[in-house]
Amino acid sequence: MISDSRNTADPSAAGRTSAPRSHHFRGSLGRYATGVAIVTFDGATRRHGITVNSFTSVSMEPPLVLVSIARSARAHDELSGRAFTVNILGAEQRQLALHFAGRPGPEPLWVEGGSAPRLSGVLAWFECRPWAAYPGGDHTLYVGEVADFNYRSGDALAFANSSFTTIPESQLGMENLL
C-alpha cells in the first residue's frame, strides 16, 4: 500500500508549502551540485546579467537550452522576447557570479555578440534567440535556440550545499574521446 503523506485536512493548503518545509525543500535541492552561469541580455534601457544555476540542454536538433529565472529577479520582465547569452563560469570567476547575484564588484568586460552580449573570458557561452517561455511557479522557464557557442579549457565553477566549489577540467566533457 502506498501512503499519501500530504495534508488533506485543509483543502486550501493544497499547493502551498509551509515555511519550515519550504526551507527543507530548498536545502534538499541544494544537495544537487550545479554549474554556475550568468544570463546576459540587452534590456530596453541597459545591459543586464542574472546569475543562475538552473540551466540545461533541451535538444540537439534544433539546438535548444533552458534557463529558469526567478520572477522576483529585477530583470525578469525585460528578458521576455529578447535574445540572451548563457555564460558558463570558470572556477576563477566566483566574483563575477556574485556581481550579478546582487553583490556588485568591478564592472565586467563585455563582448558584443551577434544578437546578445556575453561576458569576456567565460568557460563556455551559448548565444540564443528566444524560442519559448513557460510559467513555472515562482520562476519562468526560458528556452532559447542556440545561434552561436564556444568554450575554452579550464575548471568549472559549481555550486552545492550553499557554497561555491570547483569541478576540475579532468572531469569535464568527453568530446576528445568521441
ZAGU-622488 format. One record per residue (C-alpha): y, x, z; residue in one letter. Coordinates in steps of 0.2 Angstrom, whole numbers, padded with zeros to 4 digits, always signed. Layout:
YXZA;...
This chain:
+0000+0000+0000M;+0017+0006-0004I;+0031+0004+0009S;+0048-0001+0004D;+0059+0008+0017S;+0076+0000+0010R;+0086-0011+0022N;+0083-0028+0016T;+0090-0037+0032A;+0108-0036+0025D;+0108-0041+0006P;+0126-0035+0005S;+0121-0017+0009A;+0111-0015-0007A;+0118-0001-0017G;+0128+0006-0003R;+0124+0022+0007T;+0128+0025+0025S;+0139+0040+0029A;+0125+0050+0038P;+0113+0045+0024R;+0126+0050+0010S;+0129+0067+0019H;+0110+0070+0019H;+0108+0064+0001F;+0122+0077-0004R;+0113+0090+0006G;+0096+0086-0002S;+0104+0088-0019L;+0112+0105-0014G;+0094+0112-0012R;+0093+0112-0031Y;+0101+0128-0037A;+0113+0126-0052T;+0123+0137-0063G;+0142+0135-0062V;+0153+0130-0076A;+0171+0125-0080I;+0175+0112-0092V;+0192+0116-0101T;+0202+0105-0112F;+0220+0102-0118D;+0227+0086-0110G;+0242+0076-0115A;+0254+0087-0107T;+0245+0103-0101R;+0229+0113-0101R;+0215+0108-0089H;+0200+0115-0081G;+0187+0107-0069I;+0173+0117-0060T;+0156+0108-0062V;+0138+0112-0058N;+0131+0097-0066S;+0129+0102-0084F;+0113+0101-0095T;+0107+0101-0113S;+0103+0084-0121V;+0097+0088-0138S;+0094+0102-0150M;+0097+0091-0166E;+0111+0087-0166P;+0116+0100-0153P;+0122+0089-0138L;+0127+0094-0120V;+0132+0083-0105L;+0143+0086-0090V;+0146+0075-0076S;+0164+0073-0070I;+0169+0065-0053A;+0181+0050-0056R;+0191+0057-0042S;+0195+0073-0052A;+0213+0074-0056R;+0210+0077-0074A;+0196+0065-0076H;+0205+0052-0085D;+0213+0064-0098E;+0196+0071-0103L;+0191+0054-0111S;+0190+0056-0130G;+0196+0074-0130R;+0187+0090-0137A;+0181+0101-0122F;+0173+0118-0119T;+0159+0121-0106V;+0162+0139-0099N;+0146+0146-0090I;+0152+0158-0077L;+0146+0176-0074G;+0142+0181-0056A;+0158+0191-0056E;+0168+0175-0059Q;+0167+0167-0042R;+0187+0167-0041Q;+0188+0158-0057L;+0176+0144-0051A;+0187+0142-0035L;+0203+0142-0045H;+0198+0127-0055F;+0190+0119-0039A;+0207+0117-0031G;+0209+0135-0023R;+0221+0142-0036P;+0221+0161-0039G;+0228+0172-0053P;+0231+0162-0069E;+0215+0164-0080P;+0216+0172-0098L;+0213+0158-0111W;+0206+0159-0128V;+0211+0147-0142E;+0195+0138-0148G;+0193+0129-0164G;+0196+0112-0156S;+0197+0116-0137A;+0202+0130-0126P;+0190+0142-0117R;+0191+0155-0104L;+0190+0173-0108S;+0175+0184-0103G;+0163+0170-0098V;+0145+0172-0098L;+0142+0158-0112A;+0153+0144-0119W;+0150+0128-0129F;+0164+0121-0138E;+0161+0102-0140C;+0168+0087-0149R;+0167+0071-0139P;+0151+0061-0143W;+0149+0048-0129A;+0155+0044-0111A;+0144+0034-0099Y;+0149+0027-0082P;+0138+0035-0068G;+0143+0028-0051G;+0157+0039-0045D;+0156+0050-0060H;+0157+0049-0079T;+0144+0057-0090L;+0152+0065-0105Y;+0141+0070-0119V;+0148+0082-0132G;+0142+0088-0149E;+0142+0107-0149V;+0153+0113-0163A;+0153+0132-0158D;+0145+0143-0145F;+0141+0161-0139N;+0135+0171-0125Y;+0136+0189-0118R;+0125+0199-0107S;+0126+0198-0088G;+0121+0190-0072D;+0125+0171-0069A;+0135+0163-0055L;+0124+0150-0047A;+0127+0138-0033F;+0114+0132-0020A;+0115+0126-0002N;+0134+0125-0002S;+0135+0144-0007S;+0138+0154-0022F;+0123+0166-0027T;+0118+0176-0042T;+0104+0174-0055I;+0100+0191-0061P;+0101+0193-0080E;+0082+0199-0080S;+0078+0180-0076Q;+0089+0173-0089L;+0084+0167-0106G;+0069+0171-0117M;+0077+0172-0134E;+0072+0190-0137N;+0054+0185-0134L;+0053+0172-0147L;
